[in-house]
Amino acid sequence: MTAQKLDGTATAAAIKDELRARVAALVEKGTTPGIATVLVGADPASQLYVGMKHKQSEAIGMNSIQRELPADATQEQVEALIDELNADPTCHGYIVQLPLPKHLDTDAILERIDPAKDADGLHPVNLGRLVLNVNAPITTPLPCTPRGVIELLQRNGYDLAGKHVVVVGRGVTIGRSIGLLLTRRDINATVTLTHTGTVDLPRYIREADVVVAAAGVKHLVRAEDVKPGAAVLDVGVTREADPETGKSRVFGDVDPAVAEVAGYLSPNPGGVGPMTVALLMMNVVEAAERAAS
Ligand SMILES: Nc1nc(=O)c2c([nH]1)NC[C@@H]1CN(c3ccc(C(=O)N[C@@H](CCC(=O)O)C(=O)O)cc3)C=[N+]21
């Protein structure tokens, strides 16, 4: 492999060390930052993700609140739980683990979250403020996966100013939101957003200094299309049986051969996933800092 690995696990560990100190300072002043999760149903992957978030939050001294409802919970029950967390002064931020069971109105539930407690940073009010606020310092929760991508590059010495970032995929968690951060004056990147309606995707990939692959299509980004030396961040998740072992595992959006061409590569797993969890916690620590000041 010629590419330098952008190690999300190590970078997230450094962020967590900083957060541990910020948590301790808040505790000193009488506020223990509290993070909550809402899990509806018992999907094994969701249980695993939620468990990871609690374990890591507790490891840095946060208070963690784990709320669960059965898979057949009604809209009213979920909304009542949201109202409860909005009113709970010990909960400074929380997430509703997605996806929710199909009978529930996901948008209505997410919009009911108090924007000040939105740990994902994806509440319409927070995204709207990000659209409107191009330059002023940000005082609202930020979308945590996009922030994770940017921190992973910056903390490994990659300067995004003037770079052409090609984003593949228009999902809300990354594709549609990351450009709002990358094009702020303090980062100063240029962004192209591509998606399944893009004609001739390789034409765009070839022009990219940075590729953020978040389409959820296994091995969509091929080595022959990547500019030598480019930074490639693999954010896609496809869960499939491994052809060799037969066991289910995660496949990213980036063909492994890209490692021979790229200058920097954020693998999956071990890249943006751990950064997302670290930035989720940072959103909650920042919410607690604002609440305490
Ligand atoms: N409201 C909401 N917010 C989320 O942030 C959210 C969500 N719902 N639903 C599900 C997805 C998925 N997600 C991941 C977070 C960390 C890893 C992660 O750390 N993965 C490890 C591997 C973990 C393992 O599988 O053992 C890695 O990439 O190295 C993966 C996936 C957050 N999500």
PDBQT file of the ligand as one rigid body, heavy atoms in Angstrom, charges set to zero:
ROOT
HETATM    1  N1  LIG A 301     -29.162   8.900  14.768  1.00  0.00    +0.000 N 
HETATM    2  C1  LIG A 301     -28.134   8.170  14.319  1.00  0.00    +0.000 A 
HETATM    3  N2  LIG A 301     -26.872   8.679  14.380  1.00  0.00    +0.000 NA
HETATM    4  C2  LIG A 301     -25.816   7.960  13.926  1.00  0.00    +0.000 A 
HETATM    5  O1  LIG A 301     -24.662   8.443  13.976  1.00  0.00    +0.000 OA
HETATM    6  C3  LIG A 301     -26.045   6.651  13.389  1.00  0.00    +0.000 A 
HETATM    7  C4  LIG A 301     -27.362   6.173  13.360  1.00  0.00    +0.000 A 
HETATM    8  N3  LIG A 301     -28.377   6.948  13.806  1.00  0.00    +0.000 N 
HETATM    9  N4  LIG A 301     -27.632   4.952  12.844  1.00  0.00    +0.000 N 
HETATM   10  C5  LIG A 301     -26.604   4.062  12.398  1.00  0.00    +0.000 C 
HETATM   11  C6  LIG A 301     -25.379   4.806  11.931  1.00  0.00    +0.000 C 
HETATM   12  C7  LIG A 301     -24.132   3.997  11.874  1.00  0.00    +0.000 C 
HETATM   13  N5  LIG A 301     -23.172   4.683  12.721  1.00  0.00    +0.000 N 
HETATM   14  C8  LIG A 301     -21.877   4.228  12.972  1.00  0.00    +0.000 A 
HETATM   15  C9  LIG A 301     -21.077   4.785  13.922  1.00  0.00    +0.000 A 
HETATM   16  C10 LIG A 301     -19.810   4.274  14.208  1.00  0.00    +0.000 A 
HETATM   17  C11 LIG A 301     -19.331   3.183  13.529  1.00  0.00    +0.000 A 
HETATM   18  C12 LIG A 301     -18.006   2.628  13.865  1.00  0.00    +0.000 C 
HETATM   19  O2  LIG A 301     -17.298   3.114  14.734  1.00  0.00    +0.000 OA
HETATM   20  N6  LIG A 301     -17.577   1.537  13.230  1.00  0.00    +0.000 N 
HETATM   21  C13 LIG A 301     -16.320   0.879  13.458  1.00  0.00    +0.000 C 
HETATM   22  C14 LIG A 301     -16.482  -0.609  13.452  1.00  0.00    +0.000 C 
HETATM   23  C15 LIG A 301     -17.440  -1.064  14.504  1.00  0.00    +0.000 C 
HETATM   24  C16 LIG A 301     -17.750  -2.541  14.387  1.00  0.00    +0.000 C 
HETATM   25  O3  LIG A 301     -18.558  -2.896  13.481  1.00  0.00    +0.000 OA
HETATM   26  O4  LIG A 301     -17.188  -3.293  15.196  1.00  0.00    +0.000 OA
HETATM   27  C17 LIG A 301     -15.344   1.268  12.363  1.00  0.00    +0.000 C 
HETATM   28  O5  LIG A 301     -15.782   1.825  11.343  1.00  0.00    +0.000 OA
HETATM   29  O6  LIG A 301     -14.169   1.025  12.528  1.00  0.00    +0.000 OA
HETATM   30  C18 LIG A 301     -20.115   2.623  12.547  1.00  0.00    +0.000 A 
HETATM   31  C19 LIG A 301     -21.376   3.149  12.272  1.00  0.00    +0.000 A 
HETATM   32  C20 LIG A 301     -23.768   5.743  13.313  1.00  0.00    +0.000 C 
HETATM   33  N7  LIG A 301     -25.040   5.852  12.905  1.00  0.00    +0.000 N 
ENDROOT
TORSDOF 0
